[in-house]
Amino acid sequence: MFQVSVEESFSAGHALRGYKGKCENAHGHNYKVRVTLEGTSLDSLGLLFDFVHLKQVIHGVIQAVDHKFLNDVAPFDVINPSAENIAKYFYDEASRGMQQSPNGPHIASITVWETDVTSATYWP
């Protein structure tokens, strides 16, 4: 099994609905996102998946949330913009961009950091 990962960052604000504490108030984070792919075979160049293409996929997802108030962006206008839900959102959106993969790697996990010491991970 092979794995490759890419990390990118974005900035956004949010407020947790129904939360009792500081995070119920509007605030922001400099998020970091790690996308990890895995697969059993490499292409003819010896790559599981081109890092350039993976970064393009992730940048496409980031464009929708970067420098936005997440509570105003679908699906976070309905669900809480928690780190857990943001990780699942990145999985759902990035998976759509991965459908053209010639040798079948898939997203193994997505980790979203709200701070240097707090993160949430989603894996299918």
Secondary structure, DSSP 8 states (H G I E B T S, - for coil): -EEEEEEEEEEEEE--TT--SGGGS-EEEEEEEEEEEEES---TTS-SS-HHHHHHHHHHHHHHHTTEEGGGSTTTTTS---HHHHHHHHHHHHHHHTTT-TT--EEEEEEEEEETTEEEEE--
